[in-house]
């Protein structure tokens, strides 16, 4: 038995496969987030057994590939080629911090500094992976803990980056202890392992919800449209709209302040254009009339076509009416003012928008590709939100909800609760929609805000600021409900100071890269 364990401990390929399985089993809906600890411990063992940074990346790549497949296999449901490409590419990107972790492992630093720099490299990767056109934060370590909110309440201070910090620092220090057993290192491992969940329990026990102002009665509709059929499976867009209104009528009351329909709920194309009377104008008038009759704000998802007369963007589509861009948008209809629109900012790479499309168009000197026609949706840049009876709320569209640094803008600008509209039906009855719902629990804790979530096929629901679920609808069911949602004005430490932890980790990473380079130069002289 001892020989078998030693063989496993010294075999990089066995370690790599085990890492991939452990990490894949750590994420919702599987309730085993603690598996991330041995998984990263084994990653550090693979690094230590490698003879170069390149070898470390090569040996850990199968682990990351298995991790991506187990956790995000459902990507191929929307597009096989795009899903496979995303999984292969994301696994490759994940090896970058591993190569840096290898470099610092070779330095003659004290154990705590090696562990801290290795932690900084991983957090820097996670944070920077949020900020470019190929952003894919779905597998951030913090997301594994979404369904145990009682243990991660401290993210109201650190953001969910604090979970990655806790996991990576604990495991990096633990590996340093295994290599060079020291009492101080052992004490540090145990202390860091326990201090964060104890901190969370303290917050849960003694923390209080502040800034409570009033309740808003919110109606949430789950129409259960079939995303792969025209008009959601109805004979016409008008019939689909009738279905939405009928569901709303079944639960609305005279006290309702907000009605929420999911992403792409309105099957008509909504146009913003002067001089044309389009079929979609009737839809806009009908929804405006419904909002006025109900005396409530109506938020819905739709494809929104913006036509330009002046200040035309560099890349647009063209038809007989002029230059335009389509947006995956949220529309707000009010009792007493004109429709407003939010254009989705965080677009899914390849599926919704070609990454780096403006750069690719610039370097395409010979015009070999018509980038105008294949770019996908236009990208919104403004965190517009909607007015509801004296407060504001965003309509975070699907992918928006996994970007806390984007959501910061809304809470800082007065959002009394967070509204998410999504269509997870593209993925079918897979773990994708369960993960997406779970991740919203982290946003509730980070910002001390209630979450209102409307999903086309589910899961729709209401989430409290401590991450507990108050309403959760079944998947693939036509339903609607109402709920009194508290409007809050409090601001967490994370809301006020934002991404201070990843900024600190980036600074440490720069330091670590610098000293590793200087150390290498010194050794060569």
N, C-alpha and C positions, 0 to 999 in steps of 0.2 A: 504493500500500500504506500509506504514511504517512497519507494522508488518510482511508483506511478505518479505521485504528486510532484516529485522532483522533475520527472520527465515533462509533465505538464508545465511546470513553472519555467522550464528552460526552453520550451518549444514555442517559437514566435507564432507559427501558423495556428496551433491549437489555442493559444492565448487570443489571437486575433478573431478567430471564429467565435470563441466564447464571449469576447467583448461585444461583438455584433448582436448576438442573441440576448445577452443581458440588457443591453441598451434598448433593443427593440421591445423587450418585455417590460421596460420601465415606464412606458408612456400610456396615457389613457387610450382605451378604456380599461386596460389591465392595471389593477391596483397594486403595483409592485415598484414604486419609485425608489425604494432603498437599494435596488439592484444597480443603480448608477454608481454606488460607492465601490463595490468590487470591480465593476467594469473599468472605471478610470484607474484603479490600482493596477489592473492588468495592462492598461495602456502605458503606464509608466514603466512597467516591467519590459514591455516590448521595446520601448525607447532605450532602456538601459542595456538590452541585449544587442542593440544595433551598432554597427560600426561606422555609420554615417547618417546624416540627416535624411539623405535620400533613401537609405535603406529603411529608416524608421517610418517614413511616409509610405514606402512600398509595402511594408509588412502590416501597417495599420489600415491601409486602404480597404482590404476585404472586410474588416470590422465595421468601418463606416458605411460600406456598401450594404452589408446585411442590415445594419441599423436603419438606413434609409428605406430599404425594401420592406422590412417588417412594419415600420411606423407609417410610411407614406405610400404604400403600394397602390392606394386608391387613386393616386394621380393619373394612372393610366385609364381610369374610367372616363375621363373627359377627353383625353387625347393620348393615344398609345405612344406615339413618337415623342411628343412633348414630355410625357410623364417619365419615359425611360431616360431621355436626355437630362431631365432635371435631377433624377436620382443619381445618374453617373457623374454629372458635373458637381452636384453638391457634395458627394462623397469625396471628390478630388479636392475641392476647396477646403474641406475639413482637415486635410493633412497639413496645411500651411502652419497652424499653430504647433502641431506635433514636431515639425522640423525645428522650430524655434525652441521648443521645450528640450529637444535633444541637445541643441547648442549649449544651453545653460546648464544642462545636466553634466556636461564635460568640464565645467569650471570648478575650481577649488574654492567654492563658496561654502559658508555655513549652511546647514540643512534648511533653516527657516527661510533664508534668502533664495535658495534654489526653488523651494516650494512656492514662495510668493511670486517669483518671476514667472514660473510655469503657469500659475493661476492668472497672472496678468496677461500672458500671451493668449490664453483661451478666451478670457473675457473680452479682450480687444478684438479678437476674431468675431465673437458673437455680436458685438456692438457694430463693428464696421460692416458686417454682413447685413445689417438693417438699412444701410445708407446708400446702396448702389442699385443699379437697374436690375441686377440679378439677386436681389434680396430674397432670402428664404429663411426667416427666423423660426420656422415651425419646430425645428429640433433643438432650439435653445434648451440647455439643461433645466432651466427653471420651469419649463412647460411640463416636465415629467411630474411635477409636484402639484399640478393644478387641482387634483381631486382630494388633496389633504390640506385644505386651507388653514386648518387650525395650527399647522406646524410652520407656516410661512407668513405669519402676520407681519413680520418685520419688513416685508417688501414695501410697506407704506413709507419706509425710510430709505431703503436702498433701491427700490424698483426690483423687478424680478431678477435683475442682474445679481442681486444679493444671494440668490439661491445657487447660481453657478459659482460664485465666490466661495460659498460655504462648502459645496461638494468638492470642487477642484482643490482648494487649499487643504481640506481635510485629507483627501486621498494622496496628494503630493507629499504632504508631511508624513503620512503613514508609510509611504514607500521609502522616504528618507530614513525613517526609524528602522524599517526592516533591513536596510543596507548598513546603517551605522547606529545600532541601538544606543540611545542616550536617554537618560531619565528626563531631561528637559524637553526633548522632542516628544517623548511619550506623553508627558503632561500637556504639551501644546496640542497634540492630536485629540486627546480626550476633551480638552477644554473647548476647542473649536467645534468638535462634533456635537457637544451638548449645549453650548451657549446660545446658538441660534434658535433651536426649538424651545428652549427655556424662555428666551426673550419673547417668542411668539405666544407662549402660554401666559406669560405675564401681561402682554398686550391684550389678549383675549379676556383675561380675568379682571383687569383694572382699567382697560381702555374704555372710552365712552364716545358715543356718536355725538358730534358737536355741530352747531350751525343749522339745526333743524328749523325749517321755516313753516312748511305746510305740506299737504299731500296733493298729488295730482292723480285723478282717476285716469288710468291709461287702458285703452283697448288694444289688444294684440291679436292680429289675424294670421292664421296659418292656412293658406288656401289649398296647399297640396297640389299645385300644378305639376304636370309632367314636363320637365325641362327639355325633353327630347322630342316633343310634339308641338306642332304649330298651335299658337294661342293656348298653350298649357294643357292641350287635350280637349278644348272646347271648339265649337264650330266657328266662332268668331271672337275677335278681341272684345267686342261689346258684351258677349255672353260671359267672358272671363271677368270683365269688370262688374257685371251683374252679380257674379258669384262672390266677389270681394265685398260688394256692398251688402249683399244678403247676410254674409257672415258677420259683418260689422253690426248690422241692425239687430242681430240676435243677442248681442251683449251690451250694446251701447245704452247709456242712461243720460238723463238730463244733466248729470254732474260730470260727464266725461270731458276731459281737457285735451287729450291727445289720442289720436288713432294711428296705429303703426301697421303698415303693410310691408312685406318683405322686399328684398332686392328683386328687380325685374318683374314686380307684381303687375304693373300696367303693361299689357301686351302691345298696345299701340306705340308707335314711335312718336315721341313728343318733340316738336320743333320750336326753336326760337328764331323766328324769321319775320321780317316786315314785308308787307305787300302780298302775302299769300294767305288764302283761307284753306287750311289743311283739315283733313278728317280728324287729326289729333286735336284740333282746336275744340271740337265738340267734347272730347274727353276732358280737356282742361276746364271747360266751362261746367261740365257736369260735376267734376270733383270739387271745383270751387263752390258750386251751389250746395253740394253735400256738406262741405265744411261750414258754410254759412248757416245752413239749416240746423246742423248739429251744434253750432257755436263751439267748435273744437278745431284744433290744428290737425291736419291730415298729412302724414309723412308716408311717402311710398317710393319704391324704387322703379326706375324706368330707363330706357335708352333715350338720351336727350341729344338732339342734333342742334349744334350751335352754328349759325351762319354768320359770316363776317363780311362787313362792308369796308371797315377800316381796321388798321392794326392787324392785318392778316398774319397768323402764325407762319413760321417757315415751312412747315409740312402740313398740307390740308388735302382733303378730298375735294373734288369739283363735280358739279352738275349744272344744269341749265339755270339754276337759281343762284349759283355762285359758290364760293369757297366755304367749306364747313368741316367740322369735326364731330364725330359721335362720342358721347361720353356715357360711361356707366354712372348713373346719377341718382341722387335722392331729390325728390321734389317735395316742397312744402306748400300746402294749400291752406288758406286762412279764411276766417269769417269776414274779414274787413280789409284785406290788402292783397296785392298781386302775388302770384306764384313766385317762389324762390327756388333756387337750385343749388345743390352741392355736387361738384364734379369729383369723382373718386380720385384720390391722390395715390394710394398704394395699389398699383395694378400688378396682377399676377404675371410674372415674366413669361413671354411666349404665348401663353393662353390668352391674355388680354392686350398685351402690347409687346412689340419687338424691342428687346433691350438695346440701349445705346443707338436708337434709330437715327437721331440727329447727327451723331458722330459718323455713323455708317454712311449716311447720305452725303456728309461733307467730304469723306475720303473716296467716294465713288465718282472719280473724276470723269469716267467715260459714260456714266449714266446707265450702267448695265442692269441695275435693279430700279424698279419704280417704287421707291420707298414710301411715297405718298399713299399708294394703294394697298400696301401690306402692313402699314404701321400698327393697325389695331385701334383701340380706343385712344382718345385724347387724354392727356394727364392733367388733372386738376392740381392747382397749387395753393389754394386758399382754404383754410379750415372754417368754412362757412357752417353756421349752425342755425337752428330754427327756433322761433319764439313760441313759447307755450305759457300763456297766462302768467306773465311776469318773470319767467325764467327762460333759460336757453337750454337746448339739448342738441347734440350732433346727431347725424344719421351715419354712423360708421358703417361703411359698406363692406361686408364680408372680410376681406383680407386686411382692411384698415384696423380691425380690432386686435391684431397681434403686433401692433406697432405702438408701444406705450409712449415713445418719444413724439409721435404724432398726436396722440390723444392729450398729451400735456397742454397743447394749445387751447383745447376746448375747455378744460377744467379751469385753467388760468383765466379764461375769458367768460366765466360765469355759468358754465354748464351745471345745472342742478341735479342732473342724473345723466347717464350715458345710454343712448339708444343705438342698438345694432340691428341692421337689416341685412339679411343674407339669403343666398340660395345655395344650399349645400346638396341640392338634388342632383347636381352633375356627377357626384361621386357615388350615388346609389346608397344602398344600405350597408355601408362599410364603416370602419372606425373613424373615417375623416370627419363626419358630422359630430361624432361624440367628442373628439379631440377639440374641435372648434368651439363647441359649447363650453367644455371644461376650461379652456384658456381664458374665456371671458371672466371666470371667477378670479383670476389673478388681477385683471384690470379693476375689478370692484375693490380689492384690497389696496392696490397701489394708490388709488385716488379717493378712497372713502366715498364711493358713489354707488347708488343703486344702478343695476343694469336692467334695461328693458330690451328684450331680444325677440325679434320676429324673423322666423326662418320659413322659407317656402314649404318645405316638407317636414320641418322640424330639425333640430330641437328648438322650440321657442320656450321662453320662460322669463322669470324674474329672479335676479340674484341680489342678495343683500350686500352691504359694504364689507362684511366680514368673510365674504365668499360663500356663504351658505345659500343653498338653492331653495327658493320659496315656491316657485311654480316651474314645472318641467313637463312639457307636452310629449306625448309619444311621437316617434318618427313615423312618417308616411300616414298621417291622419289629418283629415280636414277638421279644423277646430278654431275656436276663438275664445278669448277670456278677457275679463277686466280685472284690474288690480289697483289699489291705492298706493302709489309710489311716493315716498317722502322726498321732498326737495331739500338738498343740503347745500351749505355754503362753505363748509370747512375746507381747509387745504392741508393735505399731508405734507410731511417733510419732503417726500419725493416730488410732489406737485410744485413746491416752492423752489427746490434746488435742482430738480431734474436729474440728468444723467451724471451726477457727480462721481459715482463709483466707476463707471466705464472710462470717464475722462482720466481719473486717477490711475486706472489700470493701463491706459494708453501711455501715460507719462512714464510709468514703471517699465512698460514694454520697450520704450525708446531707450531708457537707461539700460535695460537688460541686453538689448541688441548692441548698444555701444560698448559695454564692458566685455561682452563676449567677443566682439571684434577686436578690441584692444588686447584682450587676453590671448587671442589667436596670433596677433601680430607679435606680441611679446615672446610667445613660445617659439616663433619662427626665427627670431633674431639671436 
